[in-house]
Amino acid sequence: MKYLVIRTGGTFPQYAQKHGDFQDWTARNMGIGADEWVCSDVKNGEKLPSSWDFSGCVITGSHDMVTDDSLPYLTSVKGWIRDAASHDVPILGICFGHQLVADALGGKVGPHPQGPEIGTMQIHKTDQAANDPLFSTLPDTFPAHTTHFQSALTLPDDAVILAHNKHEPHHAFRIGKHIWGVQFHPEFDAEAMRLYVAEQAQAILKNGGDPSLLLSNVTQTHDAASLLCTFTAYCRSLSR
């Protein structure tokens, strides 16, 4: 069975022309070949598959906001997530995808009360991560790339919090056996993170941040990136 990548948005067009887009970065970091995955570009109107014959599903980030009721694809994706959960499909939501999963399954999403989090940040595992299939092998603290203005303010009642930091209490969660959300970006590399700091410099300044300092702190995030390969390996271990 193939993997499904649900594309809910894309990076800056000029950057994508040279480096590929969110779905490409995701598949590359998952360690899967071109014949092992398919993409549903819901951002541009593609319909989601009706089949559940996927090894797993990753929902990408987006420059959109989960609270934007004018976006026509949000309702269908949230319904698909609920149906996929009932069919036991492993899911990993990234940033916007993380918030979308939380919202679809009973949580609440909104603007982060402390403003945006942009740059390479230190993420801390919770005690509950010790036995988690994805997070158990990660260090207790690891760097990860972040860029988000909204947050999963409250999680579904059955969610287990797996990672946090001073800014974001819900950097990662798991629901049930294998539905995950990560607010950080395991698919970003350092070059992409520098781009996002530069492109959002005015928003950073407006919220009291220092773009120059954030740029100097950007580093590679191999541990965070490894989550995508770990997700692939986990999905392959299942006999569905």
C-alpha positions as CSV (number, residue, x, y, z in Angstrom):
1,M,0.0,0.0,0.0
2,K,1.1,3.5,-0.7
3,Y,1.3,6.5,1.6
4,L,-1.0,9.5,1.2
5,V,0.2,13.1,1.6
6,I,-2.6,15.6,2.0
7,R,-1.3,18.9,0.7
8,T,-3.1,21.7,2.5
9,G,-0.8,24.5,1.3
10,G,2.6,25.2,-0.1
11,T,5.8,27.2,0.5
12,F,6.7,30.5,-1.2
13,P,6.4,29.9,-5.0
14,Q,9.9,31.0,-6.0
15,Y,11.5,28.7,-3.4
16,A,9.3,25.8,-4.5
17,Q,10.4,26.1,-8.1
18,K,14.0,25.3,-7.0
19,H,13.5,23.1,-3.9
20,G,10.1,21.4,-4.3
21,D,7.1,22.0,-2.1
22,F,5.8,20.7,1.3
23,Q,4.7,17.4,-0.1
24,D,8.1,16.8,-1.7
25,W,10.0,17.7,1.5
26,T,7.7,15.4,3.4
27,A,8.1,12.3,1.2
28,R,11.9,12.9,1.0
29,N,12.2,12.9,4.8
30,M,9.9,9.9,5.0
31,G,12.5,8.0,2.9
32,I,9.9,6.8,0.4
33,G,10.3,6.7,-3.4
34,A,8.2,8.4,-6.0
35,D,6.2,5.2,-6.6
36,E,5.4,4.8,-2.9
37,W,3.2,7.8,-2.3
38,V,0.3,9.8,-3.8
39,C,-0.6,13.4,-3.1
40,S,-4.1,14.9,-2.6
41,D,-3.8,18.6,-3.3
42,V,-6.9,19.7,-1.4
43,K,-5.6,23.3,-1.3
44,N,-6.1,23.4,-5.1
45,G,-9.4,21.6,-5.1
46,E,-8.4,17.9,-5.5
47,K,-10.8,15.4,-3.9
48,L,-9.6,13.2,-1.1
49,P,-9.6,9.4,-1.8
50,S,-12.5,7.3,-0.7
51,S,-10.2,4.3,-0.2
52,W,-8.6,3.5,3.1
53,D,-5.9,1.3,1.6
54,F,-3.0,3.4,2.6
55,S,0.0,2.5,4.8
56,G,-0.3,5.9,6.5
57,C,-1.2,9.5,5.9
58,V,0.7,12.8,6.5
59,I,-1.1,16.1,6.5
60,T,1.2,19.0,5.5
61,G,1.5,22.5,6.9
62,S,0.0,25.5,5.2
63,H,0.1,29.3,5.2
64,D,-3.7,29.2,5.8
65,M,-5.4,29.3,9.2
66,V,-7.6,26.5,10.6
67,T,-10.1,29.1,11.9
68,D,-10.7,30.6,8.4
69,D,-14.2,29.4,7.6
70,S,-13.9,30.7,4.0
71,L,-11.6,27.9,3.1
72,P,-13.7,25.3,1.2
73,Y,-11.5,22.3,1.8
74,L,-11.4,22.5,5.7
75,T,-14.8,20.7,6.2
76,S,-14.0,17.9,3.9
77,V,-10.5,17.3,5.3
78,K,-11.8,17.3,8.9
79,G,-14.5,14.8,7.9
80,W,-11.9,12.6,6.1
81,I,-9.7,12.7,9.3
82,R,-12.6,11.4,11.4
83,D,-13.4,8.7,8.9
84,A,-9.7,7.7,8.6
85,A,-9.5,7.4,12.4
86,S,-12.5,5.1,12.4
87,H,-10.7,3.0,9.8
88,D,-7.5,2.8,11.8
89,V,-5.3,4.7,9.3
90,P,-2.1,6.0,10.9
91,I,-2.0,9.8,10.6
92,L,0.7,12.4,11.2
93,G,-0.3,16.0,11.1
94,I,2.4,18.7,10.7
95,C,1.8,22.3,12.0
96,F,-1.4,23.3,10.3
97,G,-2.1,19.5,9.9
98,H,-1.5,19.1,13.6
99,Q,-4.0,21.8,14.4
100,L,-6.5,20.3,11.8
101,V,-6.3,16.9,13.4
102,A,-6.9,18.4,16.9
103,D,-9.8,20.4,15.6
104,A,-11.4,17.5,13.7
105,L,-11.2,15.2,16.8
106,G,-12.6,17.5,19.4
107,G,-10.0,20.1,20.3
108,K,-10.0,23.9,19.7
109,V,-7.7,25.9,17.5
110,G,-7.1,29.7,17.7
111,P,-4.4,32.4,17.6
112,H,-1.6,31.7,20.0
113,P,-2.0,34.0,23.0
114,Q,1.8,34.7,23.0
115,G,2.0,35.5,19.3
116,P,3.9,33.5,16.7
117,E,6.8,31.1,17.2
118,I,9.3,31.3,14.4
119,G,12.8,29.9,14.3
120,T,14.7,26.8,15.5
121,M,13.5,26.1,19.0
122,Q,14.3,23.6,21.7
123,I,11.5,21.0,22.2
124,H,11.2,19.0,25.4
125,K,9.6,15.5,25.6
126,T,7.1,14.7,28.3
127,D,7.2,11.6,30.5
128,Q,4.4,10.1,28.3
129,A,6.7,10.1,25.3
130,A,8.9,7.3,26.8
131,N,6.7,4.6,25.4
132,D,5.5,6.3,22.3
133,P,6.3,4.6,19.0
134,L,7.6,7.8,17.4
135,F,9.1,9.8,20.2
136,S,10.6,7.1,22.5
137,T,14.0,7.2,20.7
138,L,14.3,11.0,20.6
139,P,16.5,12.8,23.1
140,D,14.7,14.4,26.0
141,T,15.4,17.8,24.4
142,F,16.0,18.4,20.7
143,P,15.9,21.4,18.3
144,A,13.1,21.7,15.8
145,H,12.0,24.3,13.2
146,T,8.8,26.2,14.0
147,T,6.7,28.8,12.2
148,H,3.1,29.1,13.5
149,F,0.7,31.9,14.4
150,Q,-2.1,29.6,15.6
151,S,-2.1,26.7,18.0
152,A,-4.1,23.8,19.2
153,L,-5.3,25.7,22.3
154,T,-7.1,22.7,23.7
155,L,-6.6,19.0,22.7
156,P,-9.2,16.3,22.4
157,D,-10.0,14.7,25.7
158,D,-8.1,11.4,24.8
159,A,-4.9,13.1,23.5
160,V,-1.6,12.4,25.2
161,I,0.9,15.3,25.2
162,L,4.3,14.1,24.0
163,A,6.3,17.4,23.6
164,H,6.2,21.0,24.7
165,N,8.3,24.1,25.3
166,K,8.0,27.4,27.1
167,H,6.0,28.9,24.2
168,E,3.9,26.0,23.1
169,P,2.4,23.5,25.6
170,H,1.1,21.2,22.8
171,H,4.1,20.7,20.5
172,A,3.2,17.1,19.9
173,F,0.4,14.7,20.8
174,R,-0.9,11.3,20.1
175,I,-4.6,10.2,19.9
176,G,-5.3,6.5,20.2
177,K,-2.8,4.1,18.8
178,H,-1.4,6.0,15.9
179,I,-2.7,9.5,15.2
180,W,-0.1,12.1,15.9
181,G,0.2,15.8,15.6
182,V,3.4,17.8,15.7
183,Q,3.4,21.6,15.8
184,F,7.0,21.9,14.7
185,H,8.2,21.1,11.1
186,P,10.2,17.9,10.8
187,E,10.2,18.3,7.0
188,F,12.0,21.7,7.1
189,D,15.8,22.0,6.6
190,A,17.9,24.9,7.8
191,E,17.7,26.7,4.5
192,A,13.9,26.6,4.6
193,M,13.9,27.8,8.2
194,R,16.1,30.8,7.3
195,L,13.7,31.7,4.5
196,Y,10.7,31.7,6.8
197,V,12.5,33.9,9.4
198,A,13.5,36.4,6.6
199,E,10.0,36.4,5.0
200,Q,8.3,36.9,8.4
201,A,10.8,39.4,9.8
202,Q,8.1,42.1,10.2
203,A,5.8,39.8,12.2
204,I,8.8,38.8,14.4
205,L,9.6,42.5,15.1
206,K,6.0,43.4,15.8
207,N,5.9,40.7,18.5
208,G,9.2,41.8,20.1
209,G,11.5,39.3,18.5
210,D,14.9,39.7,16.9
211,P,15.1,38.3,13.3
212,S,18.9,38.6,13.2
213,L,19.2,36.5,16.5
214,L,16.7,34.0,15.2
215,L,18.7,33.6,11.9
216,S,21.9,33.1,13.8
217,N,20.3,30.4,15.9
218,V,19.0,28.3,12.9
219,T,20.6,24.9,12.9
220,Q,20.0,21.5,11.4
221,T,17.4,19.5,13.2
222,H,18.2,15.8,12.5
223,D,16.4,14.4,15.5
224,A,13.1,16.2,14.6
225,A,13.5,15.2,11.0
226,S,13.9,11.6,11.9
227,L,10.3,11.5,13.1
228,L,9.2,11.2,9.4
229,C,11.3,8.1,8.8
230,T,10.2,6.7,12.1
231,F,6.6,7.2,11.1
232,T,7.3,5.3,7.8
233,A,9.0,2.5,9.7
234,Y,6.1,2.3,12.2
235,C,3.5,2.1,9.4
236,R,5.5,-0.6,7.6
237,S,5.5,-2.7,10.8
238,L,1.7,-2.8,10.9
239,S,-0.2,-5.6,9.3
240,R,-3.4,-3.8,8.3
